[in-house]
Amino acid sequence: MKKVEQKVSGAAKEKTLPKHAESLKLIRVAKGHLEGIEKMINEDRYCIDISKQLLAVISILKKANLQVLKKHMETCVLNSKGEEGLKEKVKELEAILEYVMKGSRE
């Protein structure tokens, strides 16, 4: 976890950020976009404009997923215990990559 200093009432306080803090920011952006898309649909906005916004959300979520997988490799995979633990982590990565590739072909 990343540690940062945060000022609270004039005093510095150390705060620990979750390892997926950057992904969380992206997810919050996507959430805001989705709320905007919902409003666009309720207002019966132009279909292509709605589609463009949906594609933007998909792109943001793909980026967030990539960051989560990178953190997984930097932390969980590198810190796995022994050869069996490493093999298990590699199999998990293989399975998720198969799932990602399957989704890109549809």
N, CA, C and O atoms as a GROMACS GRO file, in nm:
protein
  424
    1MET      N    1   0.082  -0.118   0.000
    1MET     CA    2   0.000   0.000   0.000
    1MET      C    3   0.087   0.124   0.000
    1MET      O    4   0.195   0.128   0.059
    2LYS      N    5   0.038   0.224  -0.066
    2LYS     CA    6   0.110   0.349  -0.078
    2LYS      C    7   0.072   0.440   0.038
    2LYS      O    8  -0.045   0.453   0.072
    3LYS      N    9   0.173   0.504   0.098
    3LYS     CA   10   0.146   0.595   0.209
    3LYS      C   11   0.163   0.738   0.160
    3LYS      O   12   0.258   0.771   0.090
    4VAL      N   13   0.070   0.822   0.198
    4VAL     CA   14   0.076   0.963   0.164
    4VAL      C   15   0.049   1.044   0.288
    4VAL      O   16  -0.013   0.997   0.384
    5GLU      N   17   0.097   1.170   0.286
    5GLU     CA   18   0.070   1.260   0.398
    5GLU      C   19  -0.050   1.344   0.363
    5GLU      O   20  -0.062   1.394   0.251
    6GLN      N   21  -0.139   1.359   0.458
    6GLN     CA   22  -0.260   1.435   0.437
    6GLN      C   23  -0.274   1.534   0.553
    6GLN      O   24  -0.252   1.499   0.669
    7LYS      N   25  -0.309   1.659   0.521
    7LYS     CA   26  -0.327   1.760   0.625
    7LYS      C   27  -0.470   1.753   0.678
    7LYS      O   28  -0.566   1.761   0.601
    8VAL      N   29  -0.483   1.739   0.807
    8VAL     CA   30  -0.612   1.737   0.874
    8VAL      C   31  -0.606   1.840   0.986
    8VAL      O   32  -0.527   1.826   1.079
    9SER      N   33  -0.690   1.941   0.976
    9SER     CA   34  -0.695   2.049   1.076
    9SER      C   35  -0.555   2.108   1.103
    9SER      O   36  -0.519   2.132   1.218
   10GLY      N   37  -0.479   2.130   0.996
   10GLY     CA   38  -0.348   2.191   1.010
   10GLY      C   39  -0.237   2.094   1.046
   10GLY      O   40  -0.119   2.128   1.032
   11ALA      N   41  -0.270   1.974   1.093
   11ALA     CA   42  -0.168   1.876   1.131
   11ALA      C   43  -0.154   1.772   1.020
   11ALA      O   44  -0.253   1.735   0.956
   12ALA      N   45  -0.032   1.726   0.998
   12ALA     CA   46  -0.008   1.623   0.897
   12ALA      C   47  -0.048   1.487   0.954
   12ALA      O   48  -0.014   1.453   1.067
   13LYS      N   49  -0.119   1.412   0.874
   13LYS     CA   50  -0.162   1.278   0.914
   13LYS      C   51  -0.128   1.182   0.801
   13LYS      O   52  -0.155   1.210   0.685
   14GLU      N   53  -0.070   1.068   0.836
   14GLU     CA   54  -0.034   0.971   0.734
   14GLU      C   55  -0.156   0.885   0.701
   14GLU      O   56  -0.225   0.836   0.790
   15LYS      N   57  -0.182   0.868   0.572
   15LYS     CA   58  -0.296   0.791   0.526
   15LYS      C   59  -0.246   0.682   0.432
   15LYS      O   60  -0.163   0.709   0.345
   16THR      N   61  -0.295   0.560   0.449
   16THR     CA   62  -0.257   0.451   0.361
   16THR      C   63  -0.361   0.436   0.252
   16THR      O   64  -0.480   0.419   0.280
   17LEU      N   65  -0.315   0.441   0.128
   17LEU     CA   66  -0.405   0.424   0.014
   17LEU      C   67  -0.413   0.276  -0.023
   17LEU      O   68  -0.314   0.204  -0.010
   18PRO      N   69  -0.530   0.231  -0.068
   18PRO     CA   70  -0.539   0.092  -0.114
   18PRO      C   71  -0.452   0.072  -0.238
   18PRO      O   72  -0.426   0.167  -0.312
   19LYS      N   73  -0.409  -0.050  -0.260
   19LYS     CA   74  -0.319  -0.076  -0.373
   19LYS      C   75  -0.387  -0.050  -0.507
   19LYS      O   76  -0.320  -0.034  -0.609
   20HIS      N   77  -0.519  -0.047  -0.508
   20HIS     CA   78  -0.593  -0.021  -0.631
   20HIS      C   79  -0.651   0.120  -0.635
   20HIS      O   80  -0.756   0.143  -0.695
   21ALA      N   81  -0.583   0.215  -0.572
   21ALA     CA   82  -0.633   0.352  -0.564
   21ALA      C   83  -0.652   0.414  -0.703
   21ALA      O   84  -0.752   0.481  -0.727
   22GLU      N   85  -0.558   0.391  -0.793
   22GLU     CA   86  -0.570   0.447  -0.928
   22GLU      C   87  -0.688   0.386  -1.003
   22GLU      O   88  -0.760   0.456  -1.075
   23SER      N   89  -0.709   0.257  -0.986
   23SER     CA   90  -0.824   0.192  -1.049
   23SER      C   91  -0.953   0.245  -0.990
   23SER      O   92  -1.052   0.263  -1.062
   24LEU      N   93  -0.953   0.269  -0.862
   24LEU     CA   94  -1.072   0.322  -0.795
   24LEU      C   95  -1.110   0.459  -0.852
   24LEU      O   96  -1.228   0.489  -0.869
   25LYS      N   97  -1.010   0.542  -0.880
   25LYS     CA   98  -1.037   0.673  -0.942
   25LYS      C   99  -1.105   0.654  -1.076
   25LYS      O  100  -1.203   0.722  -1.107
   26LEU      N  101  -1.054   0.562  -1.156
   26LEU     CA  102  -1.113   0.537  -1.288
   26LEU      C  103  -1.255   0.484  -1.276
   26LEU      O  104  -1.342   0.522  -1.354
   27ILE      N  105  -1.278   0.398  -1.180
   27ILE     CA  106  -1.412   0.343  -1.160
   27ILE      C  107  -1.509   0.454  -1.122
   27ILE      O  108  -1.624   0.454  -1.165
   28ARG      N  109  -1.464   0.548  -1.041
   28ARG     CA  110  -1.549   0.661  -1.004
   28ARG      C  111  -1.581   0.748  -1.126
   28ARG      O  112  -1.692   0.799  -1.139
   29VAL      N  113  -1.483   0.766  -1.213
   29VAL     CA  114  -1.506   0.841  -1.337
   29VAL      C  115  -1.609   0.768  -1.422
   29VAL      O  116  -1.702   0.829  -1.475
   30ALA      N  117  -1.593   0.637  -1.436
   30ALA     CA  118  -1.687   0.557  -1.515
   30ALA      C  119  -1.828   0.566  -1.455
   30ALA      O  120  -1.926   0.575  -1.528
   31LYS      N  121  -1.836   0.562  -1.323
   31LYS     CA  122  -1.966   0.572  -1.255
   31LYS      C  123  -2.034   0.705  -1.290
   31LYS      O  124  -2.153   0.708  -1.318
   32GLY      N  125  -1.957   0.812  -1.289
   32GLY     CA  126  -2.011   0.943  -1.326
   32GLY      C  127  -2.059   0.945  -1.470
   32GLY      O  128  -2.165   1.000  -1.500
   33HIS      N  129  -1.981   0.884  -1.559
   33HIS     CA  130  -2.021   0.874  -1.700
   33HIS      C  131  -2.151   0.796  -1.712
   33HIS      O  132  -2.241   0.835  -1.786
   34LEU      N  133  -2.161   0.685  -1.640
   34LEU     CA  134  -2.282   0.603  -1.647
   34LEU      C  135  -2.405   0.680  -1.601
   34LEU      O  136  -2.512   0.667  -1.659
   35GLU      N  137  -2.390   0.760  -1.498
   35GLU     CA  138  -2.502   0.843  -1.452
   35GLU      C  139  -2.541   0.943  -1.560
   35GLU      O  140  -2.660   0.970  -1.581
   36GLY      N  141  -2.442   0.997  -1.630
   36GLY     CA  142  -2.470   1.088  -1.741
   36GLY      C  143  -2.539   1.017  -1.856
   36GLY      O  144  -2.629   1.073  -1.919
   37ILE      N  145  -2.498   0.895  -1.884
   37ILE     CA  146  -2.560   0.816  -1.990
   37ILE      C  147  -2.705   0.786  -1.955
   37ILE      O  148  -2.794   0.793  -2.041
   38GLU      N  149  -2.728   0.752  -1.830
   38GLU     CA  150  -2.866   0.726  -1.786
   38GLU      C  151  -2.954   0.849  -1.811
   38GLU      O  152  -3.067   0.839  -1.858
   39LYS      N  153  -2.899   0.965  -1.779
   39LYS     CA  154  -2.972   1.090  -1.802
   39LYS      C  155  -2.997   1.111  -1.952
   39LYS      O  156  -3.107   1.150  -1.992
   40MET      N  157  -2.895   1.084  -2.034
   40MET     CA  158  -2.910   1.097  -2.179
   40MET      C  159  -3.022   1.007  -2.231
   40MET      O  160  -3.101   1.048  -2.316
   41ILE      N  161  -3.028   0.886  -2.181
   41ILE     CA  162  -3.131   0.792  -2.225
   41ILE      C  163  -3.269   0.841  -2.182
   41ILE      O  164  -3.364   0.837  -2.260
   42ASN      N  165  -3.278   0.888  -2.058
   42ASN     CA  166  -3.406   0.940  -2.008
   42ASN      C  167  -3.452   1.063  -2.086
   42ASN      O  168  -3.572   1.088  -2.098
   43GLU      N  169  -3.358   1.138  -2.138
   43GLU     CA  170  -3.389   1.258  -2.218
   43GLU      C  171  -3.406   1.224  -2.366
   43GLU      O  172  -3.429   1.314  -2.448
   44ASP      N  173  -3.397   1.096  -2.400
   44ASP     CA  174  -3.412   1.049  -2.538
   44ASP      C  175  -3.315   1.118  -2.633
   44ASP      O  176  -3.352   1.165  -2.741
   45ARG      N  177  -3.188   1.124  -2.590
   45ARG     CA  178  -3.083   1.187  -2.670
   45ARG      C  179  -3.048   1.100  -2.790
   45ARG      O  180  -3.090   0.985  -2.799
   46TYR      N  181  -2.972   1.157  -2.881
   46TYR     CA  182  -2.933   1.092  -3.006
   46TYR      C  183  -2.854   0.964  -2.978
   46TYR      O  184  -2.761   0.963  -2.897
   47CYS      N  185  -2.893   0.856  -3.044
   47CYS     CA  186  -2.837   0.722  -3.019
   47CYS      C  187  -2.684   0.718  -3.032
   47CYS      O  188  -2.617   0.655  -2.950
   48ILE      N  189  -2.630   0.784  -3.132
   48ILE     CA  190  -2.485   0.781  -3.155
   48ILE      C  191  -2.412   0.851  -3.041
   48ILE      O  192  -2.305   0.807  -3.001
   49ASP      N  193  -2.469   0.957  -2.988
   49ASP     CA  194  -2.407   1.026  -2.874
   49ASP      C  195  -2.404   0.934  -2.752
   49ASP      O  196  -2.306   0.931  -2.678
   50ILE      N  197  -2.513   0.860  -2.731
   50ILE     CA  198  -2.518   0.766  -2.620
   50ILE      C  199  -2.415   0.656  -2.640
   50ILE      O  200  -2.344   0.619  -2.546
   51SER      N  201  -2.407   0.604  -2.761
   51SER     CA  202  -2.310   0.498  -2.792
   51SER      C  203  -2.167   0.544  -2.768
   51SER      O  204  -2.086   0.468  -2.713
   52LYS      N  205  -2.135   0.666  -2.807
   52LYS     CA  206  -2.000   0.719  -2.786
   52LYS      C  207  -1.966   0.723  -2.636
   52LYS      O  208  -1.855   0.691  -2.596
   53GLN      N  209  -2.064   0.764  -2.556
   53GLN     CA  210  -2.041   0.770  -2.412
   53GLN      C  211  -2.024   0.629  -2.352
   53GLN      O  212  -1.942   0.608  -2.264
   54LEU      N  213  -2.103   0.534  -2.402
   54LEU     CA  214  -2.088   0.395  -2.357
   54LEU      C  215  -1.949   0.342  -2.391
   54LEU      O  216  -1.886   0.274  -2.309
   55LEU      N  217  -1.901   0.372  -2.511
   55LEU     CA  218  -1.767   0.328  -2.550
   55LEU      C  219  -1.659   0.393  -2.464
   55LEU      O  220  -1.557   0.331  -2.434
   56ALA      N  221  -1.682   0.516  -2.423
   56ALA     CA  222  -1.586   0.584  -2.334
   56ALA      C  223  -1.580   0.512  -2.199
   56ALA      O  224  -1.472   0.493  -2.144
   57VAL      N  225  -1.696   0.472  -2.146
   57VAL     CA  226  -1.699   0.399  -2.019
   57VAL      C  227  -1.629   0.265  -2.032
   57VAL      O  228  -1.552   0.226  -1.944
   58ILE      N  229  -1.654   0.195  -2.142
   58ILE     CA  230  -1.588   0.066  -2.165
   58ILE      C  231  -1.437   0.084  -2.166
   58ILE      O  232  -1.364   0.004  -2.107
   59SER      N  233  -1.390   0.188  -2.232
   59SER     CA  234  -1.246   0.215  -2.238
   59SER      C  235  -1.189   0.243  -2.099
   59SER      O  236  -1.081   0.193  -2.065
   60ILE      N  237  -1.260   0.321  -2.020
   60ILE     CA  238  -1.215   0.350  -1.883
   60ILE      C  239  -1.207   0.222  -1.800
   60ILE      O  240  -1.110   0.201  -1.727
   61LEU      N  241  -1.309   0.138  -1.812
   61LEU     CA  242  -1.311   0.013  -1.734
   61LEU      C  243  -1.201  -0.083  -1.779
   61LEU      O  244  -1.144  -0.154  -1.696
   62LYS      N  245  -1.171  -0.085  -1.908
   62LYS     CA  246  -1.060  -0.169  -1.957
   62LYS      C  247  -0.927  -0.122  -1.897
   62LYS      O  248  -0.843  -0.203  -1.858
   63LYS      N  249  -0.910   0.010  -1.891
   63LYS     CA  250  -0.788   0.066  -1.833
   63LYS      C  251  -0.780   0.030  -1.684
   63LYS      O  252  -0.672  -0.006  -1.635
   64ALA      N  253  -0.891   0.041  -1.613
   64ALA     CA  254  -0.894   0.005  -1.470
   64ALA      C  255  -0.859  -0.142  -1.452
   64ALA      O  256  -0.784  -0.177  -1.361
   65ASN      N  257  -0.914  -0.228  -1.536
   65ASN     CA  258  -0.885  -0.371  -1.528
   65ASN      C  259  -0.737  -0.399  -1.552
   65ASN      O  260  -0.676  -0.481  -1.483
   66LEU      N  261  -0.679  -0.332  -1.649
   66LEU     CA  262  -0.537  -0.349  -1.677
   66LEU      C  263  -0.453  -0.309  -1.556
   66LEU      O  264  -0.356  -0.376  -1.523
   67GLN      N  265  -0.491  -0.200  -1.491
   67GLN     CA  266  -0.418  -0.157  -1.371
   67GLN      C  267  -0.430  -0.259  -1.259
   67GLN      O  268  -0.333  -0.286  -1.188
   68VAL      N  269  -0.549  -0.317  -1.242
   68VAL     CA  270  -0.568  -0.419  -1.139
   68VAL      C  271  -0.480  -0.540  -1.169
   68VAL      O  272  -0.416  -0.594  -1.079
   69LEU      N  273  -0.476  -0.582  -1.294
   69LEU     CA  274  -0.393  -0.698  -1.331
   69LEU      C  275  -0.244  -0.668  -1.313
   69LEU      O  276  -0.169  -0.756  -1.270
   70LYS      N  277  -0.202  -0.548  -1.344
   70LYS     CA  278  -0.060  -0.511  -1.322
   70LYS      C  279  -0.026  -0.516  -1.174
   70LYS      O  280   0.078  -0.569  -1.135
   71LYS      N  281  -0.116  -0.461  -1.091
   71LYS     CA  282  -0.092  -0.466  -0.946
   71LYS      C  283  -0.089  -0.611  -0.897
   71LYS      O  284  -0.012  -0.645  -0.807
   72HIS      N  285  -0.173  -0.695  -0.955
   72HIS     CA  286  -0.174  -0.837  -0.918
   72HIS      C  287  -0.037  -0.899  -0.945
   72HIS      O  288   0.016  -0.974  -0.863
   73MET      N  289   0.019  -0.867  -1.062
   73MET     CA  290   0.150  -0.923  -1.096
   73MET      C  291   0.260  -0.866  -1.006
   73MET      O  292   0.351  -0.938  -0.964
   74GLU      N  293   0.251  -0.736  -0.976
   74GLU     CA  294   0.352  -0.670  -0.893
   74GLU      C  295   0.346  -0.715  -0.747
   74GLU      O  296   0.447  -0.711  -0.677
   75THR      N  297   0.230  -0.757  -0.701
   75THR     CA  298   0.214  -0.792  -0.560
   75THR      C  299   0.186  -0.940  -0.542
   75THR      O  300   0.272  -1.014  -0.492
   76CYS      N  301   0.071  -0.984  -0.581
   76CYS     CA  302   0.029  -1.122  -0.553
   76CYS      C  303   0.119  -1.226  -0.620
   76CYS      O  304   0.158  -1.324  -0.557
   77VAL      N  305   0.151  -1.204  -0.747
   77VAL     CA  306   0.233  -1.303  -0.818
   77VAL      C  307   0.376  -1.302  -0.764
   77VAL      O  308   0.431  -1.407  -0.733
   78LEU      N  309   0.435  -1.184  -0.751
   78LEU     CA  310   0.573  -1.175  -0.702
   78LEU      C  311   0.588  -1.223  -0.558
   78LEU      O  312   0.694  -1.271  -0.519
   79ASN      N  313   0.481  -1.211  -0.479
   79ASN     CA  314   0.486  -1.252  -0.339
   79ASN      C  315   0.432  -1.392  -0.315
   79ASN      O  316   0.417  -1.435  -0.200
   80SER      N  317   0.402  -1.464  -0.422
   80SER     CA  318   0.348  -1.600  -0.404
   80SER      C  319   0.453  -1.690  -0.339
   80SER      O  320   0.573  -1.672  -0.359
   81LYS      N  321   0.405  -1.784  -0.262
   81LYS     CA  322   0.494  -1.872  -0.185
   81LYS      C  323   0.529  -1.999  -0.263
   81LYS      O  324   0.441  -2.079  -0.293
   82GLY      N  325   0.655  -2.015  -0.294
   82GLY     CA  326   0.704  -2.137  -0.357
   82GLY      C  327   0.661  -2.153  -0.501
   82GLY      O  328   0.585  -2.073  -0.555
   83GLU      N  329   0.710  -2.259  -0.561
   83GLU     CA  330   0.683  -2.288  -0.701
   83GLU      C  331   0.535  -2.318  -0.725
   83GLU      O  332   0.478  -2.274  -0.825
   84GLU      N  333   0.472  -2.391  -0.634
   84GLU     CA  334   0.330  -2.423  -0.650
   84GLU      C  335   0.244  -2.297  -0.642
   84GLU      O  336   0.149  -2.282  -0.719
   85GLY      N  337   0.277  -2.209  -0.552
   85GLY     CA  338   0.204  -2.083  -0.541
   85GLY      C  339   0.217  -2.000  -0.668
   85GLY      O  340   0.119  -1.941  -0.714
   86LEU      N  341   0.337  -1.997  -0.723
   86LEU     CA  342   0.360  -1.924  -0.847
   86LEU      C  343   0.283  -1.986  -0.962
   86LEU      O  344   0.222  -1.915  -1.042
   87LYS      N  345   0.284  -2.119  -0.971
   87LYS     CA  346   0.209  -2.188  -1.077
   87LYS      C  347   0.060  -2.156  -1.068
   87LYS      O  348  -0.006  -2.136  -1.170
   88GLU      N  349   0.008  -2.152  -0.946
   88GLU     CA  350  -0.134  -2.120  -0.926
   88GLU      C  351  -0.165  -1.979  -0.975
   88GLU      O  352  -0.267  -1.957  -1.042
   89LYS      N  353  -0.078  -1.884  -0.943
   89LYS     CA  354  -0.099  -1.746  -0.985
   89LYS      C  355  -0.092  -1.733  -1.137
   89LYS      O  356  -0.168  -1.656  -1.196
   90VAL      N  357  -0.002  -1.806  -1.201
   90VAL     CA  358   0.010  -1.803  -1.346
   90VAL      C  359  -0.117  -1.861  -1.410
   90VAL      O  360  -0.166  -1.807  -1.509
   91LYS      N  361  -0.170  -1.969  -1.354
   91LYS     CA  362  -0.294  -2.027  -1.405
   91LYS      C  363  -0.410  -1.929  -1.393
   91LYS      O  364  -0.493  -1.920  -1.484
   92GLU      N  365  -0.416  -1.856  -1.282
   92GLU     CA  366  -0.520  -1.754  -1.266
   92GLU      C  367  -0.508  -1.647  -1.374
   92GLU      O  368  -0.608  -1.604  -1.431
   93LEU      N  369  -0.385  -1.603  -1.400
   93LEU     CA  370  -0.364  -1.503  -1.505
   93LEU      C  371  -0.401  -1.557  -1.642
   93LEU      O  372  -0.462  -1.486  -1.722
   94GLU      N  373  -0.366  -1.682  -1.670
   94GLU     CA  374  -0.402  -1.743  -1.798
   94GLU      C  375  -0.554  -1.746  -1.815
   94GLU      O  376  -0.605  -1.716  -1.923
   95ALA      N  377  -0.625  -1.782  -1.709
   95ALA     CA  378  -0.771  -1.789  -1.716
   95ALA      C  379  -0.834  -1.652  -1.741
   95ALA      O  380  -0.926  -1.639  -1.821
   96ILE      N  381  -0.784  -1.551  -1.672
   96ILE     CA  382  -0.841  -1.417  -1.692
   96ILE      C  383  -0.808  -1.364  -1.830
   96ILE      O  384  -0.890  -1.295  -1.891
   97LEU      N  385  -0.689  -1.394  -1.881
   97LEU     CA  386  -0.652  -1.350  -2.016
   97LEU      C  387  -0.737  -1.420  -2.122
   97LEU      O  388  -0.775  -1.359  -2.222
   98GLU      N  389  -0.767  -1.548  -2.101
   98GLU     CA  390  -0.857  -1.618  -2.193
   98GLU      C  391  -0.994  -1.551  -2.194
   98GLU      O  392  -1.055  -1.535  -2.300
   99TYR      N  393  -1.042  -1.513  -2.077
   99TYR     CA  394  -1.171  -1.448  -2.064
   99TYR      C  395  -1.168  -1.312  -2.137
   99TYR      O  396  -1.263  -1.278  -2.208
  100VAL      N  397  -1.061  -1.236  -2.120
  100VAL     CA  398  -1.048  -1.106  -2.184
  100VAL      C  399  -1.046  -1.124  -2.336
  100VAL      O  400  -1.113  -1.049  -2.408
  101MET      N  401  -0.971  -1.221  -2.384
  101MET     CA  402  -0.962  -1.244  -2.528
  101MET      C  403  -1.095  -1.291  -2.585
  101MET      O  404  -1.132  -1.253  -2.696
  102LYS      N  405  -1.166  -1.372  -2.512
  102LYS     CA  406  -1.297  -1.419  -2.556
  102LYS      C  407  -1.391  -1.300  -2.574
  102LYS      O  408  -1.465  -1.292  -2.672
  103GLY      N  409  -1.388  -1.208  -2.479
  103GLY     CA  410  -1.473  -1.090  -2.486
  103GLY      C  411  -1.438  -0.998  -2.601
  103GLY      O  412  -1.526  -0.929  -2.654
  104SER      N  413  -1.312  -0.995  -2.643
  104SER     CA  414  -1.272  -0.907  -2.752
  104SER      C  415  -1.309  -0.964  -2.889
  104SER      O  416  -1.308  -0.892  -2.988
  105ARG      N  417  -1.341  -1.094  -2.894
  105ARG     CA  418  -1.379  -1.157  -3.021
  105ARG      C  419  -1.529  -1.150  -3.046
  105ARG      O  420  -1.574  -1.177  -3.158
  106GLU      N  421  -1.606  -1.114  -2.946
  106GLU     CA  422  -1.753  -1.114  -2.960
  106GLU      C  423  -1.803  -0.985  -3.019
  106GLU      O  424  -1.924  -0.968  -3.038
   0.00000   0.00000   0.00000
